Amino acid sequence: MPRTTTIPAGTADGVWTVVTHTSTYVLDFDAMTLLRAPGVGRHSDQRWEVSELRRDSEDIPLLGVKECTVGGPAQFWVAAADDPDVRTWRITTPVVEIERIG
Protein backbone atom coordinates (compact mmCIF):
# COMPACT_ATOMS: atom_id res chain seq x y z
CA MET A 1 0.00 0.00 0.00
CA PRO A 2 1.24 3.52 -0.63
CA ARG A 3 2.95 5.73 1.87
CA THR A 4 1.12 8.77 3.13
CA THR A 5 1.91 11.91 5.11
CA THR A 6 -0.69 11.52 7.85
CA ILE A 7 -3.06 9.12 9.55
CA PRO A 8 -6.42 10.78 8.90
CA ALA A 9 -8.55 11.91 11.84
CA GLY A 10 -11.22 9.36 12.65
CA THR A 11 -9.28 6.39 11.26
CA ALA A 12 -11.00 3.31 12.66
CA ASP A 13 -9.58 0.36 10.75
CA GLY A 14 -6.46 -1.05 9.20
CA VAL A 15 -2.88 -1.60 10.27
CA TRP A 16 -0.33 1.20 9.90
CA THR A 17 3.41 1.55 10.42
CA VAL A 18 4.83 4.84 11.65
CA VAL A 19 8.61 5.25 11.45
CA THR A 20 10.12 7.96 13.64
CA HIS A 21 13.71 9.13 14.09
CA THR A 22 14.24 6.42 16.72
CA SER A 23 11.61 3.67 16.39
CA THR A 24 8.87 2.03 14.38
CA TYR A 25 5.31 1.87 15.68
CA VAL A 26 2.64 -0.55 14.50
CA LEU A 27 -0.91 0.72 15.00
CA ASP A 28 -3.65 -1.88 14.60
CA PHE A 29 -6.98 -0.05 14.54
CA ASP A 30 -8.91 -3.34 14.18
CA ALA A 31 -7.47 -4.69 17.46
CA MET A 32 -6.91 -1.16 18.88
CA THR A 33 -3.29 -1.88 19.83
CA LEU A 34 0.01 -0.02 19.55
CA LEU A 35 3.43 -1.67 19.42
CA ARG A 36 6.74 0.22 19.59
CA ALA A 37 9.88 -1.40 18.19
CA PRO A 38 12.74 0.78 19.49
CA GLY A 39 15.61 1.32 17.06
CA VAL A 40 13.83 -0.42 14.15
CA GLY A 41 13.80 1.64 10.96
CA ARG A 42 15.85 4.26 12.74
CA HIS A 43 16.61 7.46 10.86
CA SER A 44 20.24 7.95 9.85
CA ASP A 45 20.57 11.10 12.00
CA GLN A 46 22.50 9.76 14.99
CA ARG A 47 21.75 12.85 17.13
CA TRP A 48 18.52 11.12 18.16
CA GLU A 49 19.00 8.71 21.06
CA VAL A 50 16.80 5.61 21.33
CA SER A 51 14.98 5.60 24.68
CA GLU A 52 13.68 2.54 26.47
CA LEU A 53 9.98 2.73 27.34
CA ARG A 54 7.80 0.43 29.41
CA ARG A 55 6.15 -2.26 27.31
CA ASP A 56 8.48 -1.82 24.33
CA SER A 57 7.89 -4.54 21.72
CA GLU A 58 4.54 -5.46 23.31
CA ASP A 59 1.02 -4.65 22.17
CA ILE A 60 -0.59 -2.06 24.41
CA PRO A 61 -4.20 -0.83 24.25
CA LEU A 62 -4.59 2.07 21.80
CA LEU A 63 -7.33 4.52 22.76
CA GLY A 64 -6.78 7.05 19.97
CA VAL A 65 -4.47 9.15 17.84
CA LYS A 66 -4.37 12.89 18.40
CA GLU A 67 -1.68 13.67 15.81
CA CYS A 68 0.39 11.64 13.37
CA THR A 69 1.91 13.60 10.50
CA VAL A 70 5.30 13.31 8.79
CA GLY A 71 7.65 15.99 10.11
CA GLY A 72 6.21 16.30 13.61
CA PRO A 73 5.90 14.13 16.69
CA ALA A 74 3.00 11.69 16.82
CA GLN A 75 0.70 11.66 19.84
CA PHE A 76 -0.91 8.34 20.78
CA TRP A 77 -3.43 7.96 23.64
CA VAL A 78 -2.88 4.57 25.30
CA ALA A 79 -3.99 2.56 28.32
CA ALA A 80 -1.54 0.72 30.53
CA ALA A 81 -1.52 -2.95 29.56
CA ASP A 82 -1.56 -4.07 33.19
CA ASP A 83 -4.12 -1.50 34.44
CA PRO A 84 -6.75 -0.28 31.92
CA ASP A 85 -7.76 2.53 34.28
CA VAL A 86 -4.34 4.16 33.79
CA ARG A 87 -4.13 6.21 30.58
CA THR A 88 -1.22 8.18 29.19
CA TRP A 89 0.13 9.86 26.06
CA ARG A 90 2.94 8.40 23.96
CA ILE A 91 4.62 11.30 22.20
CA THR A 92 7.23 10.29 19.62
CA THR A 93 10.29 11.79 18.04
CA PRO A 94 9.52 13.33 14.61
CA VAL A 95 7.73 11.03 12.17
CA VAL A 96 9.66 10.29 8.97
CA GLU A 97 7.33 7.79 7.25
CA ILE A 98 3.73 6.50 7.48
CA GLU A 99 2.33 3.55 5.58
CA ARG A 100 -0.92 1.61 5.71
CA ILE A 101 0.04 -2.06 5.53
CA GLY A 102 -3.31 -3.75 6.06
N, CA, C and O atoms as CSV, one atom per row, in Angstrom:
chain,resi,resn,atom,element,x,y,z
A,1,MET,N,N,0.845,-1.176,0.000
A,1,MET,CA,C,0.000,0.000,0.000
A,1,MET,C,C,0.893,1.242,0.000
A,1,MET,O,O,2.034,1.189,0.459
A,2,PRO,N,N,0.387,2.330,-0.501
A,2,PRO,CA,C,1.239,3.520,-0.630
A,2,PRO,C,C,1.506,4.205,0.706
A,2,PRO,O,O,0.733,4.108,1.660
A,3,ARG,N,N,2.623,4.894,0.723
A,3,ARG,CA,C,2.953,5.725,1.875
A,3,ARG,C,C,2.089,6.971,1.843
A,3,ARG,O,O,1.582,7.373,0.796
A,4,THR,N,N,1.932,7.570,3.006
A,4,THR,CA,C,1.124,8.773,3.129
A,4,THR,C,C,1.820,9.741,4.075
A,4,THR,O,O,2.851,9.402,4.656
A,5,THR,N,N,1.280,10.925,4.236
A,5,THR,CA,C,1.915,11.913,5.108
A,5,THR,C,C,1.207,12.062,6.441
A,5,THR,O,O,1.698,12.754,7.332
A,6,THR,N,N,0.043,11.411,6.588
A,6,THR,CA,C,-0.695,11.525,7.850
A,6,THR,C,C,-1.627,10.331,8.026
A,6,THR,O,O,-2.028,9.689,7.055
A,7,ILE,N,N,-1.962,10.046,9.273
A,7,ILE,CA,C,-3.057,9.124,9.554
A,7,ILE,C,C,-4.286,10.016,9.734
A,7,ILE,O,O,-4.331,10.823,10.661
A,8,PRO,N,N,-5.273,9.878,8.864
A,8,PRO,CA,C,-6.423,10.783,8.903
A,8,PRO,C,C,-7.191,10.715,10.222
A,8,PRO,O,O,-7.307,9.654,10.835
A,9,ALA,N,N,-7.709,11.861,10.644
A,9,ALA,CA,C,-8.555,11.913,11.839
A,9,ALA,C,C,-9.727,10.965,11.653
A,9,ALA,O,O,-10.294,10.875,10.565
A,10,GLY,N,N,-10.086,10.266,12.707
A,10,GLY,CA,C,-11.216,9.358,12.652
A,10,GLY,C,C,-10.904,7.990,12.072
A,10,GLY,O,O,-11.814,7.181,11.893
A,11,THR,N,N,-9.638,7.708,11.773
A,11,THR,CA,C,-9.284,6.388,11.256
A,11,THR,C,C,-9.724,5.326,12.258
A,11,THR,O,O,-9.421,5.418,13.448
A,12,ALA,N,N,-10.441,4.318,11.765
A,12,ALA,CA,C,-10.995,3.309,12.660
A,12,ALA,C,C,-10.683,1.882,12.236
A,12,ALA,O,O,-11.126,0.934,12.885
A,13,ASP,N,N,-9.921,1.715,11.150
A,13,ASP,CA,C,-9.584,0.357,10.747
A,13,ASP,C,C,-8.234,0.335,10.053
A,13,ASP,O,O,-7.676,1.370,9.692
A,14,GLY,N,N,-7.732,-0.868,9.880
A,14,GLY,CA,C,-6.462,-1.049,9.199
A,14,GLY,C,C,-5.285,-1.136,10.141
A,14,GLY,O,O,-5.391,-0.889,11.343
A,15,VAL,N,N,-4.151,-1.498,9.550
A,15,VAL,CA,C,-2.880,-1.599,10.267
A,15,VAL,C,C,-1.909,-0.640,9.592
A,15,VAL,O,O,-1.785,-0.628,8.368
A,16,TRP,N,N,-1.228,0.157,10.394
A,16,TRP,CA,C,-0.330,1.197,9.895
A,16,TRP,C,C,1.037,1.064,10.547
A,16,TRP,O,O,1.139,0.665,11.708
A,17,THR,N,N,2.087,1.397,9.806
A,17,THR,CA,C,3.411,1.553,10.417
A,17,THR,C,C,3.761,3.037,10.407
A,17,THR,O,O,3.483,3.762,9.451
A,18,VAL,N,N,4.376,3.457,11.499
A,18,VAL,CA,C,4.827,4.836,11.649
A,18,VAL,C,C,6.300,4.772,12.056
A,18,VAL,O,O,6.634,4.304,13.144
A,19,VAL,N,N,7.169,5.244,11.172
A,19,VAL,CA,C,8.608,5.250,11.452
A,19,VAL,C,C,8.981,6.648,11.940
A,19,VAL,O,O,8.675,7.650,11.294
A,20,THR,N,N,9.649,6.693,13.093
A,20,THR,CA,C,10.120,7.959,13.641
A,20,THR,C,C,11.645,7.988,13.562
A,20,THR,O,O,12.263,7.065,13.031
A,21,HIS,N,N,12.243,9.047,14.091
A,21,HIS,CA,C,13.706,9.134,14.087
A,21,HIS,C,C,14.354,8.004,14.880
A,21,HIS,O,O,15.513,7.666,14.637
A,22,THR,N,N,13.611,7.409,15.837
A,22,THR,CA,C,14.241,6.423,16.720
A,22,THR,C,C,13.556,5.072,16.778
A,22,THR,O,O,14.128,4.135,17.336
A,23,SER,N,N,12.357,4.926,16.229
A,23,SER,CA,C,11.606,3.675,16.392
A,23,SER,C,C,10.601,3.492,15.268
A,23,SER,O,O,10.364,4.392,14.462
A,24,THR,N,N,10.017,2.299,15.240
A,24,THR,CA,C,8.873,2.034,14.377
A,24,THR,C,C,7.703,1.630,15.259
A,24,THR,O,O,7.851,0.827,16.181
A,25,TYR,N,N,6.550,2.192,14.967
A,25,TYR,CA,C,5.313,1.874,15.678
A,25,TYR,C,C,4.394,1.132,14.733
A,25,TYR,O,O,4.339,1.443,13.543
A,26,VAL,N,N,3.670,0.150,15.251
A,26,VAL,CA,C,2.636,-0.547,14.495
A,26,VAL,C,C,1.316,-0.258,15.193
A,26,VAL,O,O,1.120,-0.621,16.353
A,27,LEU,N,N,0.412,0.400,14.473
A,27,LEU,CA,C,-0.911,0.723,14.998
A,27,LEU,C,C,-1.916,-0.195,14.321
A,27,LEU,O,O,-2.044,-0.190,13.097
A,28,ASP,N,N,-2.624,-0.978,15.114
A,28,ASP,CA,C,-3.651,-1.877,14.598
A,28,ASP,C,C,-4.996,-1.340,15.070
A,28,ASP,O,O,-5.386,-1.542,16.220
A,29,PHE,N,N,-5.703,-0.651,14.170
A,29,PHE,CA,C,-6.981,-0.054,14.536
A,29,PHE,C,C,-8.092,-1.094,14.651
A,29,PHE,O,O,-9.110,-0.829,15.291
A,30,ASP,N,N,-7.921,-2.270,14.046
A,30,ASP,CA,C,-8.915,-3.336,14.181
A,30,ASP,C,C,-8.857,-3.939,15.588
A,30,ASP,O,O,-9.895,-4.208,16.194
A,31,ALA,N,N,-7.655,-4.149,16.099
A,31,ALA,CA,C,-7.466,-4.688,17.457
A,31,ALA,C,C,-7.317,-3.581,18.495
A,31,ALA,O,O,-7.348,-3.844,19.697
A,32,MET,N,N,-7.154,-2.329,18.025
A,32,MET,CA,C,-6.915,-1.163,18.885
A,32,MET,C,C,-5.694,-1.387,19.784
A,32,MET,O,O,-5.769,-1.289,21.009
A,33,THR,N,N,-4.550,-1.697,19.120
A,33,THR,CA,C,-3.286,-1.877,19.834
A,33,THR,C,C,-2.189,-1.038,19.184
A,33,THR,O,O,-2.262,-0.674,18.010
A,34,LEU,N,N,-1.178,-0.747,19.986
A,34,LEU,CA,C,0.014,-0.019,19.553
A,34,LEU,C,C,1.229,-0.821,19.991
A,34,LEU,O,O,1.302,-1.264,21.137
A,35,LEU,N,N,2.180,-1.011,19.088
A,35,LEU,CA,C,3.434,-1.675,19.415
A,35,LEU,C,C,4.577,-0.759,19.006
A,35,LEU,O,O,4.578,-0.217,17.900
A,36,ARG,N,N,5.546,-0.587,19.893
A,36,ARG,CA,C,6.735,0.218,19.587
A,36,ARG,C,C,7.937,-0.706,19.507
A,36,ARG,O,O,8.220,-1.456,20.441
A,37,ALA,N,N,8.645,-0.646,18.381
A,37,ALA,CA,C,9.880,-1.401,18.185
A,37,ALA,C,C,11.036,-0.399,18.214
A,37,ALA,O,O,11.338,0.217,17.192
A,38,PRO,N,N,11.687,-0.228,19.372
A,38,PRO,CA,C,12.743,0.783,19.486
A,38,PRO,C,C,13.939,0.460,18.603
A,38,PRO,O,O,14.404,-0.679,18.560
A,39,GLY,N,N,14.427,1.467,17.905
A,39,GLY,CA,C,15.611,1.321,17.062
A,39,GLY,C,C,15.343,0.751,15.680
A,39,GLY,O,O,16.216,0.815,14.814
A,40,VAL,N,N,14.162,0.196,15.449
A,40,VAL,CA,C,13.832,-0.417,14.154
A,40,VAL,C,C,13.459,0.673,13.164
A,40,VAL,O,O,12.622,1.526,13.459
A,41,GLY,N,N,14.082,0.645,11.983
A,41,GLY,CA,C,13.801,1.639,10.959
A,41,GLY,C,C,14.377,3.000,11.280
A,41,GLY,O,O,14.019,4.002,10.661
A,42,ARG,N,N,15.259,3.027,12.236
A,42,ARG,CA,C,15.846,4.262,12.745
A,42,ARG,C,C,16.365,5.164,11.637
A,42,ARG,O,O,16.961,4.699,10.665
A,43,HIS,N,N,16.133,6.440,11.795
A,43,HIS,CA,C,16.610,7.461,10.863
A,43,HIS,C,C,18.131,7.530,10.947
A,43,HIS,O,O,18.705,7.217,11.990
A,44,SER,N,N,18.773,7.926,9.888
A,44,SER,CA,C,20.241,7.953,9.851
A,44,SER,C,C,20.857,9.057,10.707
A,44,SER,O,O,22.063,9.037,10.951
A,45,ASP,N,N,20.064,10.011,11.164
A,45,ASP,CA,C,20.566,11.102,11.999
A,45,ASP,C,C,20.846,10.575,13.402
A,45,ASP,O,O,19.918,10.354,14.181
A,46,GLN,N,N,22.100,10.376,13.719
A,46,GLN,CA,C,22.504,9.762,14.993
A,46,GLN,C,C,22.380,10.698,16.195
A,46,GLN,O,O,22.681,10.290,17.317
A,47,ARG,N,N,21.943,11.940,15.988
A,47,ARG,CA,C,21.751,12.846,17.126
A,47,ARG,C,C,20.564,12.432,17.982
A,47,ARG,O,O,20.436,12.872,19.124
A,48,TRP,N,N,19.692,11.587,17.434
A,48,TRP,CA,C,18.517,11.125,18.164
A,48,TRP,C,C,18.865,9.853,18.914
A,48,TRP,O,O,19.278,8.866,18.306
A,49,GLU,N,N,18.703,9.867,20.221
A,49,GLU,CA,C,18.998,8.708,21.058
A,49,GLU,C,C,17.744,7.848,21.205
A,49,GLU,O,O,16.642,8.374,21.364
A,50,VAL,N,N,17.915,6.523,21.152
A,50,VAL,CA,C,16.795,5.606,21.330
A,50,VAL,C,C,16.550,5.417,22.823
A,50,VAL,O,O,17.435,4.967,23.551
A,51,SER,N,N,15.356,5.761,23.273
A,51,SER,CA,C,14.983,5.599,24.678
A,51,SER,C,C,14.322,4.241,24.888
A,51,SER,O,O,13.743,3.669,23.965
A,52,GLU,N,N,14.417,3.740,26.106
A,52,GLU,CA,C,13.682,2.542,26.472
A,52,GLU,C,C,12.406,2.973,27.181
A,52,GLU,O,O,12.443,3.777,28.113
A,53,LEU,N,N,11.271,2.429,26.730
A,53,LEU,CA,C,9.985,2.732,27.342
A,53,LEU,C,C,9.352,1.450,27.872
A,53,LEU,O,O,9.616,0.359,27.367
A,54,ARG,N,N,8.519,1.593,28.889
A,54,ARG,CA,C,7.798,0.432,29.409
A,54,ARG,C,C,6.981,-0.196,28.290
A,54,ARG,O,O,6.404,0.505,27.458
A,55,ARG,N,N,6.939,-1.484,28.278
A,55,ARG,CA,C,6.146,-2.261,27.312
A,55,ARG,C,C,6.635,-2.148,25.873
A,55,ARG,O,O,5.864,-2.375,24.941
A,56,ASP,N,N,7.920,-1.797,25.679
A,56,ASP,CA,C,8.478,-1.824,24.327
A,56,ASP,C,C,8.319,-3.226,23.748
A,56,ASP,O,O,8.445,-4.222,24.461
A,57,SER,N,N,8.045,-3.290,22.466
A,57,SER,CA,C,7.886,-4.539,21.716
A,57,SER,C,C,6.736,-5.398,22.209
A,57,SER,O,O,6.725,-6.610,21.993
A,58,GLU,N,N,5.761,-4.773,22.874
A,58,GLU,CA,C,4.545,-5.455,23.307
A,58,GLU,C,C,3.343,-4.655,22.818
A,58,GLU,O,O,3.402,-3.428,22.729
A,59,ASP,N,N,2.255,-5.349,22.502
A,59,ASP,CA,C,1.018,-4.653,22.172
A,59,ASP,C,C,0.446,-4.013,23.427
A,59,ASP,O,O,0.316,-4.663,24.464
A,60,ILE,N,N,0.106,-2.738,23.322
A,60,ILE,CA,C,-0.586,-2.056,24.413
A,60,ILE,C,C,-1.891,-1.487,23.867
A,60,ILE,O,O,-1.982,-1.199,22.674
A,61,PRO,N,N,-2.902,-1.321,24.720
A,61,PRO,CA,C,-4.195,-0.827,24.246
A,61,PRO,C,C,-4.105,0.599,23.696
A,61,PRO,O,O,-3.641,1.513,24.378
A,62,LEU,N,N,-4.554,0.769,22.464
A,62,LEU,CA,C,-4.591,2.074,21.802
A,62,LEU,C,C,-5.979,2.661,21.973
A,62,LEU,O,O,-6.974,2.045,21.589
A,63,LEU,N,N,-6.045,3.856,22.550
A,63,LEU,CA,C,-7.332,4.524,22.755
A,63,LEU,C,C,-7.626,5.545,21.668
A,63,LEU,O,O,-8.788,5.847,21.398
A,64,GLY,N,N,-6.574,6.084,21.037
A,64,GLY,CA,C,-6.782,7.047,19.974
A,64,GLY,C,C,-5.491,7.682,19.501
A,64,GLY,O,O,-4.431,7.498,20.099
A,65,VAL,N,N,-5.597,8.428,18.420
A,65,VAL,CA,C,-4.465,9.147,17.841
A,65,VAL,C,C,-4.846,10.617,17.771
A,65,VAL,O,O,-5.814,10.981,17.105
A,66,LYS,N,N,-4.094,11.454,18.451
A,66,LYS,CA,C,-4.365,12.891,18.404
A,66,LYS,C,C,-3.690,13.520,17.195
A,66,LYS,O,O,-4.268,14.382,16.533
A,67,GLU,N,N,-2.468,13.089,16.907
A,67,GLU,CA,C,-1.682,13.669,15.807
A,67,GLU,C,C,-0.711,12.623,15.291
A,67,GLU,O,O,-0.058,11.928,16.070
A,68,CYS,N,N,-0.620,12.516,13.976
A,68,CYS,CA,C,0.387,11.639,13.370
A,68,CYS,C,C,0.609,12.113,11.941
A,68,CYS,O,O,-0.091,11.706,11.013
A,69,THR,N,N,1.605,12.990,11.788
A,69,THR,CA,C,1.910,13.601,10.496
A,69,THR,C,C,3.430,13.603,10.301
A,69,THR,O,O,4.183,13.896,11.230
A,70,VAL,N,N,3.862,13.276,9.101
A,70,VAL,CA,C,5.297,13.310,8.792
A,70,VAL,C,C,5.846,14.708,9.093
A,70,VAL,O,O,5.264,15.720,8.702
A,71,GLY,N,N,6.973,14.736,9.790
A,71,GLY,CA,C,7.650,15.987,10.113
A,71,GLY,C,C,7.470,16.434,11.548
A,71,GLY,O,O,8.255,17.241,12.046
A,72,GLY,N,N,6.453,15.926,12.223
A,72,GLY,CA,C,6.212,16.301,13.612
A,72,GLY,C,C,6.104,15.077,14.489
A,72,GLY,O,O,6.055,13.954,13.988
A,73,PRO,N,N,6.065,15.280,15.799
A,73,PRO,CA,C,5.896,14.132,16.690
A,73,PRO,C,C,4.474,13.600,16.626
A,73,PRO,O,O,3.522,14.369,16.490
A,74,ALA,N,N,4.331,12.294,16.726
A,74,ALA,CA,C,3.001,11.691,16.818
A,74,ALA,C,C,2.573,11.688,18.278
A,74,ALA,O,O,3.403,11.669,19.186
A,75,GLN,N,N,1.257,11.707,18.484
A,75,GLN,CA,C,0.704,11.660,19.836
A,75,GLN,C,C,-0.339,10.549,19.883
A,75,GLN,O,O,-1.388,10.639,19.245
A,76,PHE,N,N,-0.038,9.502,20.649
A,76,PHE,CA,C,-0.908,8.342,20.782
A,76,PHE,C,C,-1.456,8.282,22.206
A,76,PHE,O,O,-0.699,8.410,23.168
A,77,TRP,N,N,-2.764,8.087,22.344
A,77,TRP,CA,C,-3.431,7.964,23.637
A,77,TRP,C,C,-3.549,6.471,23.916
A,77,TRP,O,O,-4.198,5.748,23.159
A,78,VAL,N,N,-2.924,6.003,25.002
A,78,VAL,CA,C,-2.877,4.570,25.296
A,78,VAL,C,C,-3.299,4.293,26.731
A,78,VAL,O,O,-3.265,5.175,27.589
A,79,ALA,N,N,-3.700,3.036,26.976
A,79,ALA,CA,C,-3.990,2.556,28.322
A,79,ALA,C,C,-2.844,1.647,28.740
A,79,ALA,O,O,-2.232,0.978,27.908
A,80,ALA,N,N,-2.565,1.632,30.027
A,80,ALA,CA,C,-1.538,0.723,30.534
A,80,ALA,C,C,-2.018,-0.712,30.329
A,80,ALA,O,O,-3.172,-1.031,30.617
A,81,ALA,N,N,-1.141,-1.569,29.837
A,81,ALA,CA,C,-1.519,-2.952,29.557
A,81,ALA,C,C,-1.907,-3.707,30.831
A,81,ALA,O,O,-2.757,-4.596,30.794
A,82,ASP,N,N,-1.290,-3.357,31.943
A,82,ASP,CA,C,-1.561,-4.072,33.189
A,82,ASP,C,C,-2.623,-3.396,34.054
A,82,ASP,O,O,-3.033,-3.967,35.065
A,83,ASP,N,N,-3.081,-2.196,33.684
A,83,ASP,CA,C,-4.120,-1.497,34.439
A,83,ASP,C,C,-4.888,-0.593,33.480
A,83,ASP,O,O,-4.459,0.533,33.228
A,84,PRO,N,N,-6.017,-1.060,32.940
A,84,PRO,CA,C,-6.746,-0.284,31.924
A,84,PRO,C,C,-7.297,1.045,32.431
A,84,PRO,O,O,-7.715,1.883,31.632
A,85,ASP,N,N,-7.303,1.249,33.751
A,85,ASP,CA,C,-7.759,2.532,34.285
A,85,ASP,C,C,-6.685,3.612,34.188
A,85,ASP,O,O,-6.976,4.797,34.350
A,86,VAL,N,N,-5.447,3.203,33.925
A,86,VAL,CA,C,-4.341,4.159,33.789
A,86,VAL,C,C,-4.169,4.481,32.305
A,86,VAL,O,O,-3.959,3.588,31.485
A,87,ARG,N,N,-4.262,5.770,31.974
A,87,ARG,CA,C,-4.126,6.214,30.585
A,87,ARG,C,C,-3.002,7.240,30.503
A,87,ARG,O,O,-2.748,7.986,31.449
A,88,THR,N,N,-2.340,7.259,29.357
A,88,THR,CA,C,-1.224,8.185,29.185
A,88,THR,C,C,-1.016,8.484,27.711
A,88,THR,O,O,-1.546,7.788,26.845
A,89,TRP,N,N,-0.246,9.518,27.433
A,89,TRP,CA,C,0.135,9.863,26.057
A,89,TRP,C,C,1.487,9.257,25.740
A,89,TRP,O,O,2.384,9.252,26.583
A,90,ARG,N,N,1.635,8.747,24.529
A,90,ARG,CA,C,2.938,8.401,23.964
A,90,ARG,C,C,3.213,9.463,22.912
A,90,ARG,O,O,2.508,9.553,21.907
A,91,ILE,N,N,4.231,10.258,23.147
A,91,ILE,CA,C,4.621,11.302,22.197
A,91,ILE,C,C,5.967,10.902,21.621
A,91,ILE,O,O,6.915,10.649,22.365
A,92,THR,N,N,6.057,10.845,20.298
A,92,THR,CA,C,7.227,10.289,19.623
A,92,THR,C,C,8.231,11.373,19.214
A,92,THR,O,O,7.964,12.571,19.312
A,93,THR,N,N,9.379,10.909,18.759
A,93,THR,CA,C,10.294,11.788,18.036
A,93,THR,C,C,9.650,12.060,16.672
A,93,THR,O,O,8.666,11.404,16.331
A,94,PRO,N,N,10.169,12.996,15.887
A,94,PRO,CA,C,9.524,13.334,14.613
A,94,PRO,C,C,9.301,12.122,13.694
A,94,PRO,O,O,10.163,11.257,13.542
A,95,VAL,N,N,8.130,12.101,13.103
A,95,VAL,CA,C,7.734,11.034,12.172
A,95,VAL,C,C,8.423,11.259,10.831
A,95,VAL,O,O,8.433,12.378,10.316
A,96,VAL,N,N,9.003,10.186,10.258
A,96,VAL,CA,C,9.660,10.294,8.965
A,96,VAL,C,C,8.928,9.520,7.863
A,96,VAL,O,O,9.170,9.750,6.678
A,97,GLU,N,N,8.022,8.592,8.259
A,97,GLU,CA,C,7.329,7.788,7.253
A,97,GLU,C,C,6.075,7.155,7.854
A,97,GLU,O,O,6.091,6.693,8.995
A,98,ILE,N,N,4.990,7.138,7.079
A,98,ILE,CA,C,3.734,6.498,7.481
A,98,ILE,C,C,3.267,5.637,6.315
A,98,ILE,O,O,3.297,6.062,5.160
A,99,GLU,N,N,2.835,4.418,6.634
A,99,GLU,CA,C,2.331,3.548,5.579
A,99,GLU,C,C,1.214,2.651,6.123
A,99,GLU,O,O,1.339,2.065,7.198
A,100,ARG,N,N,0.128,2.557,5.365
A,100,ARG,CA,C,-0.917,1.605,5.712
A,100,ARG,C,C,-0.511,0.266,5.124
A,100,ARG,O,O,-0.277,0.157,3.921
A,101,ILE,N,N,-0.427,-0.764,5.981
A,101,ILE,CA,C,0.045,-2.063,5.528
A,101,ILE,C,C,-1.055,-3.135,5.543
A,101,ILE,O,O,-0.831,-4.269,5.119
A,102,GLY,N,N,-2.217,-2.770,6.026
A,102,GLY,CA,C,-3.305,-3.750,6.060
A,102,GLY,C,C,-4.631,-3.097,6.350
A,102,GLY,O,O,-5.654,-3.778,6.414
